[in-house]
Amino acid sequence: MFCRQQVAELAQNEDRFEKKDADLVVIGSGDPVHFKEFREKTGYGGLLFTDPSLASFGAFGFSKGLMGFMSITSLSKAASALKQGHRQGSIQGSTLQLGGAIVVDSSDTVRYFFAGRKAGDHPDVDDLLKALDK
Amino acid sequence: MEFNNLSTENFGGMHVLDEKGEPVQLSSLWLKRTAVMVFVRHFG
């Protein structure tokens, strides 16, 4: 539910990234065969990739583990996600893997970095957009 | 991981898969313009 909610929010803001001359890229960890269904459920039409090996997730230190999977806070966020109609779909990819975000410009400069510490931790869309103003 | 420790030299050579399952080098994503890469837990 978290991922679908997160990507649906990104999908609603795709044009804001385009206006700042940046490419929004979503990277998951499931099989590419599920891309179509994922796009239909989230409304996301942008660049989409996957890393089933989780090598890139590991390189960025996106934490993985049961402690991160569920916490009191994430249970509360789960209730909120359900209220907004984002049910957990069939899970594709690693459920224990947490996500994050990184913004890199064409001069190889890292402008922003965020690593989720528990399920439901998302990079704020406005923070991602602010990173493009620097 | 600290923000300051991140260097594209360390991760730019890594690969992700496109919808055909073909590998794409991460650094190609920000070759022409800024890439905002969001890593999601899974395709749930």
Backbone of each chain as ProteinMPNN parsed JSONL, in Angstrom:
{"seq_chain_A": "MFCRQQVAELAQNEDRFEKKDADLVVIGSGDPVHFKEFREKTGYGGLLFTDPSLASFGAFGFSKGLMGFMSITSLSKAASALKQGHRQGSIQGSTLQLGGAIVVDSSDTVRYFFAGRKAGDHPDVDDLLKALDK", "coords_chain_A": {"N_chain_A": [[0.816, -1.207, 0.0], [1.985, 1.206, 0.726], [3.873, 1.795, -1.25], [2.386, 2.006, -3.551], [0.754, 4.157, -2.942], [2.697, 6.121, -2.604], [3.845, 6.258, -5.177], [1.637, 6.939, -6.666], [1.243, 9.5, -5.741], [3.562, 10.699, -6.691], [3.05, 10.435, -9.392], [1.002, 12.248, -9.72], [2.406, 14.535, -9.612], [4.143, 14.636, -11.707], [4.386, 16.494, -13.821], [5.423, 18.734, -12.564], [8.079, 18.128, -12.084], [8.958, 17.902, -14.675], [8.691, 20.546, -15.516], [10.799, 21.659, -14.209], [12.864, 20.772, -15.628], [13.76, 18.154, -15.161], [14.195, 14.596, -14.904], [11.913, 12.36, -13.663], [12.346, 9.355, -12.019], [11.354, 6.138, -11.293], [12.308, 3.431, -9.334], [11.952, 0.103, -8.75], [11.817, -3.152, -7.139], [10.819, -5.47, -8.068], [9.713, -7.906, -10.556], [10.12, -7.074, -14.014], [7.886, -7.8, -15.459], [5.672, -7.003, -14.119], [5.333, -4.319, -14.513], [3.352, -3.12, -16.148], [0.885, -3.532, -14.84], [1.484, -2.186, -12.506], [1.749, 0.434, -13.416], [-0.853, 0.899, -14.254], [-2.232, 0.806, -11.848], [-1.152, 2.864, -10.36], [-1.151, 5.096, -11.949], [1.125, 6.118, -12.945], [3.176, 7.25, -15.484], [5.755, 7.636, -16.175], [9.396, 7.301, -16.311], [10.486, 4.061, -15.575], [12.057, 1.58, -13.74], [13.686, -1.444, -12.573], [15.315, -3.229, -9.911], [15.877, -6.178, -9.263], [17.977, -7.527, -8.074], [18.68, -6.028, -5.963], [21.029, -4.731, -5.601], [21.627, -2.012, -6.072], [19.998, -0.79, -4.185], [21.255, -1.665, -1.906], [23.744, -0.442, -2.209], [23.14, 2.188, -1.727], [22.545, 2.08, 0.868], [19.955, 1.663, 1.724], [17.949, 0.616, 4.151], [17.305, -2.694, 5.358], [15.234, -5.039, 6.799], [13.421, -6.712, 9.47], [12.814, -5.011, 11.563], [12.558, -2.63, 10.328], [10.417, -3.069, 8.779], [7.84, -3.055, 9.951], [6.358, -0.848, 12.236], [5.076, 0.953, 15.049], [4.474, 3.502, 14.142], [4.424, 3.076, 11.366], [2.286, 1.382, 11.156], [0.214, 3.061, 11.775], [0.423, 4.799, 9.628], [-0.263, 2.996, 7.684], [-2.95, 2.605, 8.134], [-3.845, 5.103, 7.43], [-3.166, 5.126, 4.72], [-4.844, 3.147, 3.775], [-7.301, 4.338, 4.195], [-7.233, 6.22, 2.232], [-7.634, 4.708, 0.098], [-5.596, 3.121, -0.872], [-4.887, 0.083, -1.116], [-2.962, -2.75, -0.078], [-1.489, -4.352, -2.716], [-0.956, -7.334, -4.703], [2.126, -8.476, -3.768], [5.118, -7.571, -5.243], [8.454, -8.043, -5.443], [10.861, -7.221, -2.894], [9.572, -7.422, 0.29], [10.752, -6.669, 2.59], [12.527, -4.777, 2.021], [13.519, -1.419, 2.254], [12.917, 1.862, 0.95], [14.106, 4.816, -0.796], [15.558, 7.922, -1.905], [17.381, 9.625, -4.464], [18.928, 12.42, -5.887], [20.534, 13.351, -8.767], [22.518, 15.498, -10.697], [23.357, 16.559, -14.116], [26.02, 17.137, -14.007], [27.143, 15.267, -12.452], [26.715, 15.691, -9.774], [25.545, 15.024, -6.537], [22.507, 15.984, -5.388], [20.548, 15.589, -3.522], [19.555, 13.386, -0.943], [17.835, 10.676, 0.449], [16.997, 8.283, 2.84], [14.816, 5.736, 3.651], [13.719, 4.785, 6.88], [11.875, 3.175, 7.996], [8.942, 1.194, 7.142], [6.808, 2.999, 5.033], [8.111, 5.378, 5.165], [8.707, 8.083, 3.2], [10.333, 9.999, 0.658], [9.779, 13.476, 0.698], [7.718, 15.034, -1.666], [7.847, 17.772, -2.211], [10.335, 18.373, -1.142], [11.974, 16.98, -2.885], [11.531, 18.45, -5.186], [12.507, 20.918, -4.388], [15.21, 20.38, -4.286], [15.914, 20.639, -6.882], [16.136, 23.282, -7.316], [18.497, 24.297, -6.447]], "CA_chain_A": [[0.0, 0.0, 0.0], [2.818, 2.406, 0.802], [4.531, 2.107, -2.511], [1.393, 2.442, -4.535], [0.358, 5.498, -2.513], [3.826, 7.007, -2.87], [4.032, 6.46, -6.62], [0.457, 7.671, -7.142], [1.503, 10.91, -5.425], [4.574, 11.153, -7.656], [2.387, 10.523, -10.699], [0.223, 13.492, -9.741], [3.34, 15.663, -9.653], [5.118, 14.417, -12.787], [4.591, 17.707, -14.629], [6.232, 19.698, -11.803], [9.478, 17.757, -12.318], [9.227, 18.233, -16.081], [8.848, 22.008, -15.597], [12.127, 21.992, -13.68], [13.806, 20.136, -16.539], [14.341, 16.965, -14.529], [13.51, 13.329, -15.16], [11.491, 11.575, -12.514], [12.627, 7.941, -12.294], [10.959, 5.246, -10.199], [13.031, 2.157, -9.394], [11.405, -0.877, -7.817], [12.671, -4.335, -6.969], [10.095, -6.654, -8.536], [9.989, -8.36, -11.915], [9.596, -6.127, -15.014], [6.601, -8.268, -15.99], [4.595, -6.349, -13.363], [5.337, -2.871, -14.787], [2.093, -2.662, -16.747], [-0.107, -3.504, -13.765], [1.912, -1.138, -11.578], [1.402, 1.723, -14.034], [-2.324, 1.036, -14.25], [-2.728, 1.03, -10.485], [-0.637, 4.111, -9.784], [-1.309, 6.206, -12.881], [2.457, 6.627, -13.251], [3.533, 6.974, -16.868], [7.142, 8.064, -16.396], [10.482, 6.325, -16.399], [10.311, 3.016, -14.57], [13.065, 0.516, -13.811], [13.674, -2.308, -11.397], [16.578, -3.86, -9.554], [15.569, -7.369, -8.449], [19.173, -7.967, -7.344], [18.754, -5.12, -4.811], [22.408, -4.235, -5.463], [21.648, -0.553, -5.959], [19.402, -0.459, -2.879], [22.302, -1.904, -0.92], [24.802, 0.548, -2.388], [22.701, 3.448, -1.126], [22.313, 1.872, 2.293], [18.542, 1.619, 2.061], [17.971, -0.454, 5.146], [16.499, -3.885, 5.117], [15.114, -5.838, 8.011], [12.091, -6.772, 10.069], [12.578, -3.839, 12.392], [12.132, -1.54, 9.466], [9.225, -3.434, 8.02], [6.626, -2.57, 10.62], [6.531, -0.183, 13.516], [3.821, 1.595, 15.449], [4.238, 4.626, 13.242], [4.052, 2.629, 10.033], [0.934, 0.826, 11.226], [-0.665, 4.22, 11.707], [0.451, 5.262, 8.234], [-0.972, 1.999, 6.886], [-4.369, 2.91, 8.296], [-4.075, 6.313, 6.64], [-3.086, 4.746, 3.303], [-6.059, 2.391, 3.459], [-8.395, 5.304, 4.137], [-7.159, 6.912, 0.943], [-7.957, 3.75, -0.959], [-4.423, 2.425, -1.393], [-4.749, -1.234, -0.488], [-1.779, -3.514, -0.457], [-1.778, -5.258, -3.817], [-0.083, -8.5, -4.674], [3.447, -7.906, -3.552], [6.176, -7.963, -6.176], [9.693, -7.471, -4.961], [11.181, -7.562, -1.521], [8.75, -6.684, 1.25], [11.564, -6.194, 3.704], [13.413, -3.728, 1.54], [13.004, -0.061, 2.347], [13.305, 2.662, -0.201], [14.757, 6.1, -0.579], [15.628, 8.723, -3.125], [18.63, 10.353, -4.706], [18.847, 13.33, -7.033], [21.863, 13.598, -9.34], [22.413, 16.336, -11.9], [24.177, 16.117, -15.25], [27.454, 17.316, -13.728], [27.488, 14.189, -11.52], [26.602, 16.168, -8.39], [24.407, 14.519, -5.771], [21.827, 17.158, -4.835], [19.601, 15.238, -2.467], [19.564, 11.965, -0.604], [16.905, 10.309, 1.52], [16.898, 6.828, 3.049], [13.724, 5.379, 4.549], [14.146, 4.016, 8.054], [10.829, 2.188, 8.294], [7.922, 1.143, 6.111], [5.98, 4.191, 5.006], [8.963, 6.563, 5.046], [8.825, 8.515, 1.81], [10.888, 11.338, 0.44], [8.723, 14.451, 0.466], [7.734, 15.498, -3.063], [8.306, 19.164, -2.238], [11.782, 18.368, -0.901], [12.604, 16.544, -4.142], [11.437, 19.583, -6.116], [13.419, 21.972, -3.887], [16.583, 19.985, -4.63], [16.145, 21.034, -8.273], [16.297, 24.74, -7.368], [19.832, 24.713, -5.965]], "C_chain_A": [[0.849, 1.255, 0.0], [3.36, 2.794, -0.56], [3.558, 2.635, -3.527], [0.951, 3.871, -4.235], [1.449, 6.508, -2.872], [3.944, 7.309, -4.359], [2.822, 7.179, -7.229], [0.646, 9.165, -6.88], [2.538, 11.486, -6.393], [3.936, 11.364, -9.026], [1.604, 11.824, -10.826], [1.118, 14.716, -9.89], [4.354, 15.568, -10.789], [5.425, 15.699, -13.563], [5.445, 18.75, -13.903], [7.725, 19.4, -11.969], [9.886, 18.135, -13.744], [9.477, 19.733, -16.228], [10.204, 22.459, -15.081], [13.223, 21.266, -14.459], [14.524, 18.941, -15.903], [13.524, 15.735, -14.915], [13.17, 12.659, -13.842], [11.67, 10.103, -12.885], [12.204, 7.115, -11.076], [11.668, 3.905, -10.393], [12.48, 1.225, -8.315], [12.333, -2.071, -7.684], [11.97, -5.616, -7.433], [10.49, -7.036, -9.955], [9.392, -7.367, -12.914], [8.229, -6.531, -15.569], [5.422, -7.568, -15.295], [4.502, -4.843, -13.62], [3.967, -2.368, -15.23], [1.018, -2.498, -15.667], [0.199, -2.366, -12.789], [1.537, 0.247, -12.123], [-0.105, 1.957, -13.979], [-2.836, 1.407, -12.864], [-2.281, 2.353, -9.893], [-0.886, 5.325, -10.674], [0.026, 6.809, -13.283], [2.873, 6.237, -14.663], [4.982, 7.269, -17.186], [8.138, 6.925, -16.454], [10.392, 5.339, -15.234], [11.339, 1.903, -14.797], [12.934, -0.362, -12.567], [15.062, -2.878, -11.156], [16.295, -5.053, -8.645], [16.769, -7.858, -7.643], [19.339, -7.18, -6.046], [20.153, -4.536, -4.615], [22.441, -2.718, -5.291], [21.041, -0.099, -4.63], [20.479, -0.586, -1.793], [23.389, -0.849, -0.993], [24.435, 1.878, -1.736], [22.395, 3.299, 0.367], [20.853, 1.918, 2.689], [18.321, 0.383, 2.923], [16.986, -1.567, 4.85], [16.404, -4.665, 6.419], [13.735, -5.758, 8.602], [11.788, -5.547, 10.909], [12.065, -2.676, 11.547], [10.792, -1.806, 8.808], [7.951, -2.892, 8.662], [6.987, -1.91, 11.95], [5.191, 0.445, 13.861], [3.477, 2.712, 14.473], [3.776, 4.14, 11.877], [2.672, 1.99, 10.026], [-0.089, 1.954, 11.13], [-0.734, 4.761, 10.281], [-0.303, 4.298, 7.337], [-2.474, 2.263, 6.947], [-4.732, 4.114, 7.437], [-4.091, 5.99, 5.144], [-4.351, 4.005, 2.88], [-7.251, 3.32, 3.31], [-8.426, 5.996, 2.777], [-7.341, 5.946, -0.224], [-6.777, 3.005, -1.532], [-4.239, 1.112, -0.643], [-3.455, -1.874, -0.923], [-2.155, -4.454, -1.594], [-0.946, -6.513, -3.679], [1.34, -7.965, -4.657], [4.453, -8.454, -4.548], [7.438, -7.28, -5.74], [9.857, -7.813, -3.5], [10.371, -6.736, -0.536], [9.582, -6.123, 2.389], [12.473, -5.035, 3.3], [12.779, -2.371, 1.731], [13.533, 0.743, 1.179], [14.007, 3.95, 0.181], [14.771, 6.879, -1.873], [16.987, 9.39, -3.23], [18.451, 11.194, -5.961], [20.267, 13.623, -7.497], [21.704, 14.439, -10.594], [23.432, 15.91, -12.961], [25.665, 16.405, -15.076], [27.917, 16.321, -12.656], [27.43, 14.614, -10.051], [25.354, 15.591, -7.733], [23.758, 15.7, -5.052], [20.937, 16.844, -3.642], [19.713, 13.751, -2.206], [18.614, 11.722, 0.556], [16.87, 8.794, 1.62], [15.787, 6.557, 4.049], [14.242, 4.529, 5.701], [13.106, 2.985, 8.464], [9.796, 2.235, 7.174], [7.063, 2.396, 6.176], [6.789, 5.47, 4.962], [9.139, 6.9, 3.575], [9.608, 9.816, 1.734], [9.732, 12.286, 0.133], [8.837, 15.009, -0.967], [8.257, 16.93, -3.151], [9.813, 19.266, -1.988], [12.538, 17.957, -2.163], [12.627, 17.705, -5.138], [12.393, 20.705, -5.703], [14.856, 21.664, -4.272], [16.937, 20.414, -6.054], [16.379, 22.54, -8.406], [17.707, 25.193, -7.036], [20.743, 25.089, -7.117]], "O_chain_A": [[0.5, 2.25, -0.635], [3.313, 3.955, -0.967], [3.846, 3.576, -4.268], [0.793, 4.69, -5.141], [1.169, 7.597, -3.374], [4.119, 8.46, -4.759], [2.964, 7.936, -8.19], [0.254, 9.997, -7.699], [2.405, 12.619, -6.854], [4.234, 12.332, -9.725], [1.548, 12.427, -11.898], [0.653, 15.798, -10.247], [5.315, 16.335, -10.829], [6.574, 15.96, -13.919], [6.116, 19.558, -14.545], [8.542, 20.321, -11.991], [10.992, 18.616, -13.988], [10.365, 20.147, -16.973], [10.701, 23.516, -15.469], [14.361, 21.162, -14.003], [15.726, 18.748, -16.085], [12.331, 15.823, -15.209], [14.045, 12.424, -13.009], [11.205, 9.659, -13.935], [12.652, 7.374, -9.959], [11.631, 3.32, -11.476], [12.539, 1.529, -7.123], [13.499, -2.007, -8.072], [12.475, -6.717, -7.214], [11.486, -6.545, -10.486], [8.288, -6.867, -12.701], [7.499, -5.689, -16.092], [4.311, -7.545, -15.824], [3.679, -4.163, -13.007], [3.484, -1.338, -14.76], [0.34, -1.474, -15.592], [-0.703, -1.679, -12.31], [1.069, 1.112, -11.384], [-0.568, 3.062, -13.696], [-3.753, 2.215, -12.723], [-2.952, 2.905, -9.021], [-0.838, 6.46, -10.2], [0.071, 7.88, -13.889], [2.919, 5.056, -15.004], [5.4, 7.166, -18.339], [7.781, 5.759, -16.622], [10.243, 5.727, -14.075], [11.466, 1.365, -15.897], [12.178, -0.06, -11.643], [15.874, -2.994, -12.075], [16.445, -4.969, -7.426], [16.594, -8.535, -6.63], [20.052, -7.611, -5.139], [20.433, -3.919, -3.587], [23.191, -2.199, -4.465], [21.514, 0.862, -4.024], [20.597, 0.253, -0.9], [23.901, -0.407, 0.036], [25.304, 2.605, -1.254], [22.033, 4.265, 1.038], [20.53, 2.178, 3.848], [18.489, -0.749, 2.468], [15.973, -1.376, 4.177], [17.421, -4.915, 7.066], [12.963, -4.853, 8.286], [10.646, -5.091, 10.965], [11.257, -1.861, 11.993], [10.119, -0.888, 8.34], [7.09, -2.336, 7.979], [7.843, -2.402, 12.685], [4.277, 0.458, 13.037], [2.334, 2.845, 14.036], [2.855, 4.707, 11.289], [1.964, 2.041, 9.02], [-1.127, 1.814, 10.482], [-1.802, 5.131, 9.791], [-0.913, 4.708, 6.349], [-3.178, 2.159, 5.942], [-5.785, 4.145, 6.8], [-4.919, 6.511, 4.396], [-4.865, 4.203, 1.779], [-8.098, 3.137, 2.435], [-9.489, 6.313, 2.243], [-7.215, 6.328, -1.387], [-6.904, 2.33, -2.553], [-3.515, 1.052, 0.351], [-2.921, -1.582, -1.993], [-3.06, -5.273, -1.438], [-0.303, -6.73, -2.652], [1.698, -7.097, -5.453], [4.614, -9.668, -4.675], [7.489, -6.052, -5.674], [9.09, -8.595, -2.938], [10.462, -5.508, -0.52], [9.152, -5.198, 3.078], [13.104, -4.4, 4.145], [11.607, -2.188, 1.4], [14.483, 0.341, 0.507], [14.437, 4.141, 1.319], [14.073, 6.532, -2.826], [17.646, 9.677, -2.231], [17.896, 10.739, -6.962], [21.102, 14.086, -6.72], [20.869, 14.145, -11.451], [24.255, 15.022, -12.733], [26.483, 15.976, -15.89], [28.96, 16.515, -12.032], [28.028, 13.969, -9.19], [24.256, 15.654, -8.286], [24.385, 16.339, -4.207], [20.613, 17.727, -2.848], [19.935, 12.957, -3.12], [18.598, 12.478, 1.527], [16.73, 8.101, 0.613], [15.806, 7.082, 5.162], [15.097, 3.663, 5.515], [13.411, 2.038, 9.189], [9.765, 3.167, 6.371], [6.64, 2.807, 7.256], [6.229, 6.545, 4.746], [9.658, 6.096, 2.8], [9.547, 10.639, 2.648], [8.814, 11.933, -0.608], [9.917, 15.401, -1.408], [9.02, 17.262, -4.058], [10.485, 20.131, -2.55], [13.596, 18.504, -2.474], [13.615, 17.914, -5.841], [13.008, 21.356, -6.548], [15.636, 22.574, -4.552], [18.113, 20.539, -6.396], [16.771, 23.022, -9.47], [18.077, 26.335, -7.307], [21.896, 25.461, -6.897]]}, "seq_chain_B": "MEFNNLSTENFGGMHVLDEKGEPVQLSSLWLKRTAVMVFVRHFG", "coords_chain_B": {"N_chain_B": [[23.784, 6.028, 5.726], [25.911, 8.702, 4.935], [25.164, 11.788, 3.383], [27.305, 13.238, 2.323], [29.136, 11.31, 1.745], [28.411, 10.153, -0.551], [29.167, 9.322, -3.792], [29.038, 9.596, -7.268], [30.789, 8.022, -8.559], [30.862, 5.713, -7.173], [28.413, 4.47, -7.504], [27.413, 4.908, -10.035], [28.023, 3.104, -12.042], [26.411, 0.97, -11.667], [23.63, -1.232, -12.467], [20.205, -1.152, -13.562], [17.056, -2.672, -14.449], [15.171, -2.355, -17.475], [11.767, -2.216, -18.851], [11.84, -4.33, -20.581], [13.539, -5.997, -19.463], [16.107, -5.437, -19.959], [19.435, -4.443, -19.16], [20.222, -1.254, -17.756], [22.493, 1.308, -17.392], [22.98, 3.062, -14.372], [24.172, 5.652, -14.389], [23.519, 6.598, -16.877], [21.092, 7.696, -16.602], [21.24, 10.29, -15.653], [22.644, 11.619, -17.529], [21.933, 13.564, -19.474], [20.135, 15.333, -18.259], [19.021, 16.433, -14.977], [18.336, 13.737, -12.759], [15.736, 12.515, -10.836], [15.658, 10.123, -8.707], [13.639, 7.714, -7.394], [13.48, 5.209, -5.126], [11.517, 2.464, -4.607], [9.928, 0.253, -2.263], [8.746, -2.116, -3.206], [6.752, -3.486, -5.865], [4.081, -3.171, -4.871]], "CA_chain_B": [[24.822, 6.568, 4.831], [25.947, 10.159, 4.943], [25.017, 12.455, 2.092], [28.617, 13.667, 1.823], [29.935, 10.156, 1.315], [27.881, 9.63, -1.798], [29.846, 9.761, -5.004], [28.503, 8.861, -8.41], [31.804, 7.035, -8.965], [30.59, 4.467, -6.445], [27.17, 3.783, -7.875], [27.023, 5.212, -11.416], [28.243, 1.958, -12.919], [25.461, -0.107, -11.368], [22.582, -1.379, -13.488], [18.816, -1.507, -13.254], [16.45, -3.301, -15.633], [14.012, -1.669, -18.052], [10.603, -3.113, -18.888], [12.135, -5.531, -21.366], [14.515, -6.779, -18.709], [17.445, -5.075, -20.434], [20.147, -3.616, -18.175], [20.459, 0.167, -18.042], [23.456, 1.817, -16.412], [22.4, 4.168, -13.615], [24.713, 6.964, -14.771], [22.887, 7.075, -18.125], [19.841, 8.363, -16.241], [21.469, 11.726, -15.442], [23.613, 12.047, -18.544], [21.492, 14.771, -20.174], [19.548, 16.276, -17.307], [18.935, 15.93, -13.609], [17.447, 12.599, -12.52], [15.181, 12.371, -9.489], [15.442, 8.675, -8.638], [12.922, 7.298, -6.189], [13.527, 3.753, -4.967], [10.351, 2.024, -3.84], [10.171, -1.045, -1.618], [8.335, -3.208, -4.095], [5.653, -3.05, -6.723], [2.847, -3.606, -4.219]], "C_chain_B": [[24.754, 8.09, 4.818], [25.891, 10.686, 3.52], [26.389, 12.751, 1.477], [29.477, 12.518, 1.3], [29.495, 9.608, -0.037], [28.623, 10.212, -2.994], [29.307, 8.932, -6.163], [29.509, 7.823, -8.922], [31.504, 5.673, -8.341], [29.348, 3.728, -6.934], [26.75, 4.005, -9.336], [27.141, 4.036, -12.367], [27.266, 0.812, -12.672], [24.336, -0.121, -12.408], [21.215, -1.652, -12.878], [18.236, -2.098, -14.541], [15.282, -2.46, -16.147], [12.872, -2.668, -18.212], [10.791, -4.349, -19.751], [13.131, -6.442, -20.639], [15.943, -6.489, -19.135], [18.141, -4.197, -19.394], [20.398, -2.184, -18.655], [21.396, 0.692, -16.958], [22.873, 3.037, -15.706], [22.88, 5.529, -14.106], [24.094, 7.501, -16.063], [21.621, 7.868, -17.813], [20.025, 9.865, -16.028], [22.493, 12.302, -16.429], [23.22, 13.394, -19.158], [20.854, 15.801, -19.256], [19.359, 15.614, -15.946], [17.933, 14.783, -13.489], [17.037, 12.574, -11.051], [14.798, 10.903, -9.355], [14.813, 8.297, -7.303], [12.896, 5.774, -6.164], [12.36, 3.33, -4.086], [10.555, 0.591, -3.37], [9.858, -2.208, -2.533], [7.197, -2.686, -4.955], [4.317, -3.491, -6.13], [1.69, -2.678, -4.488]], "O_chain_B": [[23.68, 8.68, 4.705], [26.476, 10.124, 2.594], [26.608, 12.547, 0.283], [30.412, 12.72, 0.525], [30.13, 8.713, -0.595], [28.693, 11.427, -3.177], [29.142, 7.718, -6.049], [29.144, 6.876, -9.619], [31.842, 4.627, -8.896], [29.246, 2.509, -6.795], [25.824, 3.351, -9.815], [26.443, 3.975, -13.38], [27.289, -0.194, -13.381], [24.125, 0.854, -13.129], [21.09, -2.29, -11.832], [18.863, -2.027, -15.597], [14.501, -1.921, -15.363], [12.974, -3.814, -17.776], [10.01, -5.298, -19.673], [13.508, -7.504, -21.135], [16.877, -7.187, -18.737], [17.517, -3.309, -18.812], [20.742, -1.952, -19.814], [21.132, 0.542, -15.765], [22.336, 3.937, -16.352], [22.084, 6.46, -14.227], [24.134, 8.704, -16.321], [21.133, 8.623, -18.655], [19.08, 10.634, -16.201], [23.115, 13.334, -16.177], [24.07, 14.265, -19.342], [21.017, 17.004, -19.456], [19.515, 14.402, -15.793], [16.833, 14.841, -14.038], [17.876, 12.607, -10.15], [13.743, 10.486, -9.831], [15.38, 8.53, -6.235], [12.357, 5.135, -7.067], [12.234, 3.787, -2.95], [11.268, -0.186, -4.005], [10.622, -3.17, -2.619], [6.741, -1.557, -4.774], [3.511, -4.119, -6.817], [0.584, -2.915, -4.004]]}, "name": "protein", "num_of_chains": 2, "seq": "MFCRQQVAELAQNEDRFEKKDADLVVIGSGDPVHFKEFREKTGYGGLLFTDPSLASFGAFGFSKGLMGFMSITSLSKAASALKQGHRQGSIQGSTLQLGGAIVVDSSDTVRYFFAGRKAGDHPDVDDLLKALDKMEFNNLSTENFGGMHVLDEKGEPVQLSSLWLKRTAVMVFVRHFG"}
